[in-house]
Amino acid sequence: MLTRRHIRLKIMQIIYALKISDFEYTKQTEKNLLDSIDSMYDLYLILISLLVELLKKAENKFLISKQKILTDNKSHFDNQKIIKNQFLNYLKLNEVFNQEIRKRSLDVWEIDFKYVDLIYDQLIKSDFYSEYLTSIELSFKNDKDFVSRLYKDVIVKDEKLYSYLEDKNINWVDDLPLVNTIILKLINKSKKVNLKKYLLPKLYKDSKDKLFAKKLLKMTLENYSKYNKEISKKTKNWDSERIAKLDYIMLNMAVCELVEFKTIPIKVTLNEYIEISKEYSTPKSNIFINGVLDSIVKDFTKKRKIIKEGRGLHE
């Protein structure tokens, strides 16, 4: 579920938030990182549970409309197809998923139901909703394709929902793009036989990713002063006051990764931090970071400060 780029981003945020000159590493620092990473899973669960709440909303609307038929013979709101949606009902009835929601105390939509109403109102006004109701096709694929459209065209694009989630956890601003991508992939790739397995993906792909996160944070902070001296040698022609703080942090993380992580190829490290800088720092940061890291790699490789293990990892 979690990518290494997102792990790097989380570490960058943690270091930036320290706001102290010596960037001291403590066990609390590590806990803050792991909590921040784990909160991304909360966001994933909350957004999946929103789909369940939309199903419940449709069921409630249908029951109310049936009662109106009995009292005044008005035609009821015909949404039977959505309340029979196989994908949504699998979500609703999955007890393992529901247990995880309860365990983490993530029943947020019971209190903040107005956002469920907001999304539901947008859904029933959409063209693809009308197309779904009138379609004669009855299949799991058709049902999941409808849910995919609902998520991609309504939930992802709703700015009020976005603001609500940002207010609940400021870290989720950077998590949303990745979580949205994960959820859409889950929906699109799901089949009846594998849906239970897909509902609760692992936060870390394997134990190595968690170790990578803890080690990169620890080693960057413990060697920050040493790495910063090396970076300063390569930035003598730059006014230090004009170099973005984030750029210094990314450079220190990159140098740490180049030196301490012998199985990560040099090109991977360089590309990752250049890409992160494009999105999170100044317009010219990627050019600056690329130039500094290129100089450091040449110097450190020559002095054998960078030694990579494995075939092709020196490239």
Secondary structure, DSSP 8 states (H G I E B T S, - for coil): ---HHHHHHHHHHHHHHH--TT----HHHHHHHHHHHHHHHHHHHHHHHHHHHHHHHHHHHHHHHHHHHHHH-------HHHHT-HHHHHHHH-HHHHHHHHHTT--GGGT-HHHHHHHHHHHHHSHHHHHHHH----SHHHHHHHHHHHIIIIITT-HHHHHHHHHH-TTHHHHHHHHHHHHHHHHHH--TTTHHHHHS--SSSSHHHHHHHHHHHHHHHHTHHHHHHHHHHTTTTS-GGGS-HHHHHHHHHHHHHHHH-TTS-HHHHHHHHHHHHHHHS-TTHHHHHHHHHHHHHHHHHHTT-----STTTT-
